[in-house]
Amino acid sequence: MLTLASKLKREEGVRAGGSPAGSHDASHRVSIRDRLLIKEVAELEANLPNTCKVTFHDVNKLHHFQLAITPDEGYYQGGKFQFEIEVPEAYNMVPPKVKCLTRIWHPNIAETGEICLSLLREHSIDGTGWAPTRTLKVRPFRSSKTLELDLLNFDDPLNIDAAEHHLRDKVGSAAQ
């Protein structure tokens, strides 16, 4: 059975001009993060809905990319929201860092772009935080409903004013 690790090892050996068994040259080593990202980015791109688009400014740096979400329903319908994703070297033991580049009035996105989402926390009280078994293809990275379903947390909002505003509008429209 051909595994990703054996394929990368064979490619490293060929690039180094050595045998497929590998090379001891450190400059040709591929980090665990990068090995995981080769497969995960391909899966992410293959499974993105048409409301999302991934952009790599440098195709040799799979650990840094942008995700554009254009919701086709809900409060944010018609908007285009850019997120920057930075995958740290310690990935998959630690979660990717995600920042919203688009200014948005949202309960769990600060005006500076920080995002409050338990899935992106290394340690979360509710047990839904990051785990080494999670990958980039988890819902927050591929769903246009992320802005409303995954990020709407009124129990622990990052932007309290936006949460209160959202709840007021929701209650006001239900009363009419």
N, C-alpha and C positions, 0 to 999 in steps of 0.2 A: 504494500500500500504506500502510495506516494503522499507524504505529508508536507505541509508548508515549510516546516523546519528543514527537512531533507532537501527540498527544492532550493531554498535559499542557500543552504550550505554548498550545494552543487554549483549554483550560480556564482557564489563567492570564489570558489576554487577556480572556475573557468576565467573569471575576471582577473584574478591574481596571476593567471598564467600557470597555475599549479594543477595539482590533481583534484578531482572532484571531492576528495576526502576533506578538503578545506585548507585554509591558509592560517598561519599564525600572525599575519600582518594585521595589527589593530585597526588600521585605517579602512580595512575592508569589512569590518564587523558590522553587523546590523543589530541594533538594539532590540530587545524584546518588544518594546513599544512599537517600533517600526514594523516588526514582523507581524504583530497583531493588526496594525493599521492597514497593511497591504490587503488583507482579507476583509476586514471590517468596512473599509471605505468602499470596496467593490460591492459588498452586500448593501451598504447604505444607499449608494447611488442606484443600484438595481431596484430597490424597493421604495424609492421616494415617490410620493404622489405628485401629480402635476402642479400642485400648489406650492411645491418646495423646489429649491434649486441650490446645489452645492457648488461653490467656486473655490478653486485653489489658485492663489496668486503665484505659487511656485510648486509645480507638480512634483518636485523632489522633496517637498516638505509636507507630507501627508498629515503631520501633527498640527498644522495651522491652516484653517480654512474658514470660509464664511458660509452661512446658511441663510437663504432668503425665503421667507414665508409670506405668501399672499393668500390670506384666508378667503374662502369663497362663500362663507356664511358667518352669521353671528355679529357681535358688536364690532369686530375689527375687519369685517368684509370690505374688500376694495383697497385695503391698506397694503403696504409692502414693508416688511420688517426684516432688518438685517441683524444677524447674530454672528459674533466672532467666536470660534471654538479653538481653544488651545489645548492640546493633549500633552500633559506633562510627561517627563521622562519616566516617572514612576508608575505610569499607566500600565496596567489595569488595576493596580492596587489602590490608586487614588483616582478620583473622577476627573473628567475633562473640565476645564474652566470655560464657562460660557458667559458672554457679555452681550447685551442688547445694544447695538450701535444706533438704532433708530429711537428717537425720543417718543415715548409712549406713556399715556396716562393709564397705569395698570397697578392693581393692588400688590403684585409681587415682583414688580420691576421698578427699581429706583430711578430717579431722574438721571443718575450718572451711569445707568446701564447694568448695575449689579442685579442679579436674579436670585430670588429666594425660591428654591425648589428642593424639596428634601432628597430627591433622587440624585442631585448634584452635590450633596453633602457627604463628606467622608463618614461622619457619625451623625445619625439622626435619632431623635427620641422615639419616633413612631416606627422605627425598624424598616422604613422604606428607602433608606439612604443607599449610597453607592456600595456595591459589592463587586469583587473581582469577577463574578460570573456575568456581570452586565457588559453590554457592548454599545457601540455608537448607534446601533440600529434600534435602540430602545425608543419608545414613543416620543419623548420630547424632541428628538432630533429628526423626526420624519413626519410629524403630523401638523397639518394646518390648524387643528383644533387645540394645539398646545397653549395658545394664548388664553383660551377660555377654559378648557377642561383641566389641563395639567397644572397650570400656573395660578388658577383662582383659588386662593386659600385665605379665607377671611378670619381664620383662627389666629394666624400669625402673619399678618401682612407686612410687607417691607415698606410700602407707601400707604400709610394709614389714611391720609386724606383721600386717595384714590379708592381705597376699600370702602370708606364711609360713603363717598359719592356713588359708587357702584351699588351699594346696598340701598341707599336712598332712592335711586332711580328705579331699582328693581321693585321695591315696595310701592313706590309711587305709581308705576305702570300697572302693577297688579291690582291696585285699588280702583283704577278707572274702569 
